[in-house]
Amino acid sequence: MDKRTTIIEAAIAVFGEKGVEKTTVSDIVKRAGIAQGTYYLYFPSRLAVMGGIAEHVVARMLQRLHAQLDGLSPAAQLDALAGAIFAVVEEQHQVVALLYSGMTQTDEMRRWEAIYAPLYDWLQQVLEQARAEGAVVGNVQPRYAARVLVGAIEAAAEQVHLYAATAPDEARAHRAELERFIRAGLGRDQAL
């Protein structure tokens, strides 16, 4: 594992234990087993690591999407998209919660679109293929729809897994409603 990844994983662990406010760079480097100067080679401040943590979450999301959806038709990928993202948010709910508390306190929030670019790009390609195959209506604009879909799915997943203690049946119903909404918005029912 490279040093940057080691620092990010140590920061996730320490922020999770101590909270964002009480964690120091010294705590992070101690957990990472590196010198304090090494930390500053990668991140200019204590909270600058939040961007790296966000990259970590997006990478996990992309790994899940590739693992579950590669090889499926674009239509099937769109149908399974919400489930895959919900699963990552549920698994990573503590990290996602810490991101929200830390990202808002730093300039890293300005990098949000760049951090999410690989996810947006992947979904844009899926949408372009789906549109070419007639699996979504022709007026869907993949570049913008990708961002809208990721935002809607993440917001719903966070509502279920971060902000409230949602019962499993209610979480499934929430996701099912979101999936119906996405199908309607993409014209999936009309396109078929």
C-alpha positions as CSV (number, residue, x, y, z in Angstrom):
1,M,0.0,0.0,0.0
2,D,1.4,3.4,-0.9
3,K,1.8,6.1,1.8
4,R,-1.1,8.3,0.6
5,T,-3.5,5.3,1.0
6,T,-2.0,4.5,4.3
7,I,-2.6,8.1,5.5
8,I,-6.2,8.0,4.2
9,E,-7.0,4.7,5.9
10,A,-5.4,5.9,9.2
11,A,-7.4,9.1,9.0
12,I,-10.6,7.2,8.5
13,A,-9.8,5.1,11.5
14,V,-8.8,7.9,13.8
15,F,-11.6,10.3,12.7
16,G,-14.0,7.4,13.4
17,E,-12.7,6.9,16.9
18,K,-12.1,10.4,18.0
19,G,-14.3,12.5,15.8
20,V,-13.3,15.2,13.3
21,E,-12.8,18.0,15.8
22,K,-10.6,16.0,18.3
23,T,-8.4,14.3,15.7
24,T,-4.9,15.8,15.2
25,V,-2.4,15.2,12.4
26,S,-0.2,13.6,15.2
27,D,-3.0,11.1,15.8
28,I,-3.2,10.3,12.1
29,V,0.6,9.9,11.6
30,K,0.9,7.8,14.7
31,R,-1.8,5.4,13.4
32,A,-0.2,5.4,9.9
33,G,3.3,4.8,11.3
34,I,4.9,7.7,9.4
35,A,6.6,10.9,10.2
36,Q,4.5,14.0,10.5
37,G,6.5,15.7,7.7
38,T,5.4,12.8,5.4
39,Y,1.8,13.6,6.1
40,Y,2.3,17.1,4.8
41,L,3.9,15.9,1.6
42,Y,0.5,14.5,0.7
43,F,-2.0,16.8,2.5
44,P,-1.4,20.5,3.5
45,S,-3.6,20.4,6.5
46,R,-5.5,18.2,8.9
47,L,-8.7,18.4,7.0
48,A,-7.2,18.3,3.5
49,V,-7.2,14.5,3.9
50,M,-11.0,14.6,3.5
51,G,-10.7,14.9,-0.2
52,G,-8.6,11.7,-0.2
53,I,-11.3,10.0,2.0
54,A,-14.0,11.1,-0.6
55,E,-11.8,9.6,-3.4
56,H,-11.7,6.4,-1.3
57,V,-15.5,6.2,-1.1
58,V,-15.9,6.9,-4.8
59,A,-13.3,4.3,-5.6
60,R,-15.3,1.8,-3.5
61,M,-18.5,2.7,-5.3
62,L,-16.8,2.2,-8.7
63,Q,-15.4,-1.1,-7.6
64,R,-18.9,-2.3,-6.5
65,L,-20.4,-1.0,-9.8
66,H,-17.8,-2.8,-11.9
67,A,-18.1,-6.0,-9.8
68,Q,-21.8,-6.2,-10.0
69,L,-22.7,-4.5,-13.3
70,D,-19.9,-5.2,-15.8
71,G,-21.1,-7.6,-18.4
72,L,-24.8,-6.6,-18.1
73,S,-26.6,-4.7,-20.7
74,P,-26.8,-0.9,-20.2
75,A,-30.5,-1.3,-19.4
76,A,-29.7,-3.9,-16.7
77,Q,-26.9,-1.7,-15.4
78,L,-29.3,1.2,-14.9
79,D,-31.8,-1.0,-13.2
80,A,-29.2,-2.3,-10.7
81,L,-27.5,1.1,-10.2
82,A,-29.4,2.2,-7.1
83,G,-29.0,-1.1,-5.3
84,A,-25.2,-1.1,-5.8
85,I,-24.9,2.5,-4.5
86,F,-27.2,1.9,-1.6
87,A,-25.0,-1.1,-0.6
88,V,-21.9,1.0,-0.6
89,V,-23.5,3.8,1.4
90,E,-24.8,1.2,3.9
91,E,-21.4,-0.4,4.2
92,Q,-19.5,2.9,4.4
93,H,-22.1,4.9,6.4
94,Q,-19.6,5.9,9.1
95,V,-17.1,7.1,6.6
96,V,-19.7,8.9,4.6
97,A,-21.0,10.6,7.7
98,L,-17.5,11.7,8.7
99,L,-17.0,13.1,5.2
100,Y,-19.9,15.4,5.6
101,S,-18.7,16.7,8.9
102,G,-15.2,17.2,7.6
103,M,-15.6,18.3,4.0
104,T,-17.8,21.3,5.0
105,Q,-14.9,22.6,7.1
106,T,-12.4,22.7,4.3
107,D,-11.8,23.9,0.8
108,E,-11.9,20.3,-0.3
109,M,-15.6,20.7,-1.0
110,R,-14.6,22.7,-4.1
111,R,-13.0,19.5,-5.4
112,W,-16.2,17.5,-5.1
113,E,-17.0,17.4,-8.8
114,A,-13.4,16.4,-9.7
115,I,-13.5,13.6,-7.1
116,Y,-16.8,12.3,-8.5
117,A,-15.7,12.6,-12.1
118,P,-14.8,8.9,-12.6
119,L,-18.2,7.9,-11.3
120,Y,-20.0,10.5,-13.5
121,D,-17.9,9.4,-16.5
122,W,-18.7,5.7,-16.0
123,L,-22.4,6.4,-15.7
124,Q,-22.4,8.8,-18.6
125,Q,-21.0,6.0,-20.8
126,V,-23.7,3.6,-19.6
127,L,-26.4,6.2,-20.4
128,E,-25.0,6.8,-23.8
129,Q,-25.0,3.1,-24.6
130,A,-28.6,2.8,-23.2
131,R,-29.7,5.7,-25.3
132,A,-28.1,4.3,-28.5
133,E,-29.8,1.0,-27.8
134,G,-33.2,2.6,-27.2
135,A,-33.3,1.6,-23.6
136,V,-33.8,5.2,-22.5
137,V,-35.7,7.9,-24.3
138,G,-33.7,9.8,-26.9
139,N,-33.9,13.2,-25.2
140,V,-31.9,12.1,-22.1
141,Q,-28.7,14.0,-21.9
142,P,-26.2,11.5,-20.5
143,R,-23.7,14.1,-19.2
144,Y,-26.3,15.8,-17.0
145,A,-28.4,12.8,-16.2
146,A,-25.3,11.0,-14.8
147,R,-24.9,13.8,-12.2
148,V,-28.6,13.9,-11.4
149,L,-28.8,10.2,-10.9
150,V,-25.7,10.0,-8.7
151,G,-27.0,12.9,-6.6
152,A,-30.5,11.5,-6.2
153,I,-29.3,7.9,-5.4
154,E,-26.7,9.1,-2.9
155,A,-29.2,11.5,-1.2
156,A,-31.8,8.7,-0.9
157,A,-29.2,6.2,0.4
158,E,-27.9,8.7,2.9
159,Q,-31.4,9.5,4.1
160,V,-32.0,5.8,4.7
161,H,-28.6,4.8,6.1
162,L,-27.2,8.0,7.7
163,Y,-29.8,10.3,9.0
164,A,-32.3,7.8,10.6
165,A,-32.5,4.3,11.9
166,T,-34.5,3.0,9.1
167,A,-36.0,-0.5,9.3
168,P,-34.9,-2.9,6.5
169,D,-38.4,-3.1,5.0
170,E,-38.7,0.6,4.9
171,A,-35.2,1.0,3.4
172,R,-36.2,-1.5,0.6
173,A,-39.5,0.4,0.0
174,H,-37.6,3.7,-0.2
175,R,-35.1,2.3,-2.7
176,A,-37.9,0.7,-4.8
177,E,-39.7,4.0,-5.0
178,L,-36.4,5.7,-6.1
179,E,-35.9,3.0,-8.8
180,R,-39.5,3.6,-10.1
181,F,-38.7,7.3,-10.2
182,I,-35.5,6.7,-12.1
183,R,-37.2,4.4,-14.6
184,A,-39.9,7.0,-15.3
185,G,-37.3,9.9,-15.5
186,L,-35.2,8.0,-18.0
187,G,-38.3,7.0,-19.9
188,R,-37.3,3.3,-19.4
189,D,-40.9,2.2,-19.4
190,Q,-41.7,4.1,-22.6
191,A,-38.4,3.0,-24.3
192,L,-39.1,-0.7,-23.9
